[in-house]
Amino acid sequence: MQPQQIGSKIYIIKGERIMLDYDLAMLYAVETKTVNQAVKRNLKRFPPDFMFRLTVEEWVDMRSQIVTAYQSKRNTSSTPYAFTEQGVAMLSGILKSDKAINMNIAIMRAFVEVRKVLLIKNDWQEQLNEICERLGEHDVQLNLIYEVMEKLSEEKSIQKDQEQRTKIGFLH
């Protein structure tokens, strides 16, 4: 499976990039309950920043945003586990099949690709902000030039008016 395909299974919840237990089970070619049982047997390896259970609200919201046809029978009160990148890495340590090891390597690569895309996006955003700032500075400078040109134009107009007036007084 390509990193882009795996990347489509990486979601953002609570500001964290996560993968859901059933997606990981599908990638590792095991049942979801196998993943969850392995986790329950090794709970000490999964602190809250590695894995957490989605709230009912988060799960309902996610189900409305993504196609989860094969999860439609899942009880909404039994929400899936969400694994952060560190949690996925830890999961590979307890699922020791060759398939799990190879798939974990692919998943780690997908997380790296997602991170690269986000860095590029942030870099572009910084460049765009810099351009906007420069344009703002140029606008100020252009406005000053325009004002000076307007004043010069007014002065020339006044000077021209002065030259065209009929002169009065003594002539030499």
C-alpha positions as CSV (number, residue, x, y, z in Angstrom):
1,M,0.0,0.0,0.0
2,Q,1.3,3.5,-0.9
3,P,2.0,6.1,1.7
4,Q,-0.7,8.3,0.0
5,Q,-3.3,5.6,0.5
6,I,-2.3,5.2,4.1
7,G,-2.2,8.9,4.5
8,S,-5.9,9.1,3.7
9,K,-6.5,7.1,6.9
10,I,-4.7,9.7,9.1
11,Y,-7.1,12.0,10.7
12,I,-6.7,15.0,12.9
13,I,-8.5,14.8,16.3
14,K,-7.8,17.1,19.2
15,G,-5.0,18.6,17.2
16,E,-3.3,15.2,16.9
17,R,-2.7,13.2,13.7
18,I,-4.2,9.8,14.5
19,M,-5.2,6.5,13.0
20,L,-8.2,4.5,14.1
21,D,-8.1,1.0,15.5
22,Y,-10.2,-0.5,12.7
23,D,-8.0,1.1,9.9
24,L,-4.9,-0.2,11.6
25,A,-6.5,-3.7,11.9
26,M,-7.3,-3.6,8.2
27,L,-3.8,-2.5,7.3
28,Y,-2.2,-5.2,9.5
29,A,-4.7,-7.8,8.1
30,V,-6.1,-8.7,11.5
31,E,-9.5,-8.2,13.2
32,T,-10.1,-5.0,15.1
33,K,-10.7,-7.0,18.3
34,T,-7.2,-8.6,17.8
35,V,-5.7,-5.1,17.9
36,N,-7.8,-4.0,20.9
37,Q,-7.0,-7.2,22.8
38,A,-3.3,-6.8,22.2
39,V,-3.6,-3.2,23.5
40,K,-5.5,-4.2,26.6
41,R,-2.8,-6.8,27.4
42,N,-0.2,-4.1,27.1
43,L,-2.0,-1.0,28.5
44,K,1.2,0.3,30.2
45,R,2.7,0.8,26.7
46,F,-0.1,3.2,25.7
47,P,-0.3,6.4,27.7
48,P,-2.9,9.0,26.7
49,D,-0.6,10.8,24.3
50,F,-0.1,7.5,22.4
51,M,-3.7,6.3,22.4
52,F,-7.1,7.4,23.5
53,R,-10.7,6.4,22.9
54,L,-12.8,8.8,20.8
55,T,-15.8,10.4,22.6
56,V,-19.2,9.6,21.2
57,E,-19.4,13.1,19.8
58,E,-16.1,12.8,18.0
59,W,-17.0,9.4,16.6
60,V,-20.4,10.6,15.4
61,D,-18.8,13.6,13.8
62,M,-16.1,11.5,12.1
63,R,-18.7,9.0,10.8
64,S,-20.6,11.9,9.2
65,Q,-17.4,13.1,7.5
66,I,-15.8,9.8,6.3
67,V,-17.2,6.8,4.6
68,T,-17.2,4.0,7.3
69,A,-19.5,1.5,5.7
70,Y,-17.9,-1.5,7.3
71,Q,-18.0,0.3,10.7
72,S,-21.7,1.3,10.4
73,K,-22.7,-1.7,12.6
74,R,-20.4,-0.6,15.3
75,N,-22.2,0.5,18.4
76,T,-21.7,4.3,18.7
77,S,-21.2,4.0,22.5
78,S,-18.3,1.6,21.8
79,T,-16.0,4.2,20.1
80,P,-12.8,3.3,18.4
81,Y,-9.3,3.8,19.8
82,A,-7.3,6.6,18.2
83,F,-3.5,6.0,17.9
84,T,-1.1,8.8,17.6
85,E,2.1,8.3,15.6
86,Q,3.9,7.1,18.8
87,G,1.0,4.8,19.5
88,V,1.2,3.2,16.1
89,A,4.9,2.7,16.6
90,M,4.2,1.0,19.9
91,L,1.5,-1.1,18.4
92,S,4.0,-2.6,16.0
93,G,6.0,-3.7,18.9
94,I,3.2,-5.9,20.2
95,L,1.9,-7.1,16.9
96,K,5.0,-9.1,15.8
97,S,3.9,-10.7,12.5
98,D,5.9,-9.9,9.3
99,K,2.8,-8.2,7.9
100,A,2.5,-6.0,10.9
101,I,6.2,-5.0,10.8
102,N,6.1,-4.2,7.1
103,M,2.9,-2.3,7.3
104,N,4.2,-0.4,10.3
105,I,7.2,0.8,8.2
106,A,4.7,1.9,5.5
107,I,2.6,3.7,8.1
108,M,5.6,5.5,9.5
109,R,6.5,6.6,6.0
110,A,3.0,7.9,5.6
111,F,3.2,10.0,8.8
112,V,6.5,11.4,7.5
113,E,4.8,12.3,4.2
114,V,1.9,14.0,5.9
115,R,4.4,16.0,8.1
116,K,6.3,17.1,4.9
117,V,3.1,18.2,3.3
118,L,2.2,20.3,6.3
119,L,5.7,21.8,6.5
120,I,5.4,22.8,2.8
121,K,2.0,24.2,3.4
122,N,3.3,26.2,6.4
123,D,6.3,27.4,4.4
124,W,4.0,28.6,1.6
125,Q,1.8,30.4,4.1
126,E,4.9,32.1,5.6
127,Q,5.9,33.2,2.1
128,L,2.4,34.5,1.3
129,N,2.4,36.4,4.5
130,E,5.8,37.9,3.7
131,I,4.5,39.0,0.2
132,C,1.4,40.5,1.7
133,E,3.6,42.5,4.2
134,R,5.9,43.7,1.4
135,L,2.9,44.7,-0.7
136,G,1.5,46.6,2.3
137,E,4.9,48.4,2.6
138,H,4.8,49.1,-1.2
139,D,1.3,50.5,-0.9
140,V,2.4,52.9,1.8
141,Q,5.4,54.0,-0.4
142,L,3.2,54.2,-3.5
143,N,0.6,56.3,-1.6
144,L,3.4,58.7,-0.5
145,I,4.7,59.0,-4.1
146,Y,1.2,59.6,-5.3
147,E,0.6,62.4,-2.7
148,V,4.0,64.1,-3.6
149,M,3.1,63.9,-7.3
150,E,-0.3,65.4,-6.6
151,K,1.2,68.2,-4.6
152,L,3.7,68.9,-7.4
153,S,0.9,68.9,-9.9
154,E,-1.0,71.4,-7.7
155,E,2.0,73.6,-7.4
156,K,2.6,73.6,-11.2
157,S,-1.1,74.4,-11.7
158,I,-0.8,77.3,-9.3
159,Q,2.5,78.5,-10.9
160,K,0.8,78.3,-14.4
161,D,-2.2,80.3,-13.1
162,Q,0.3,82.9,-11.7
163,E,2.0,83.2,-15.1
164,Q,-1.2,83.6,-17.0
165,R,-2.6,86.3,-14.8
166,T,-2.6,89.9,-16.1
167,K,0.1,91.8,-14.4
168,I,-0.7,95.1,-12.8
169,G,1.5,97.8,-11.4
170,F,4.5,99.6,-12.8
171,L,6.3,98.2,-15.8
172,H,10.0,98.9,-16.3
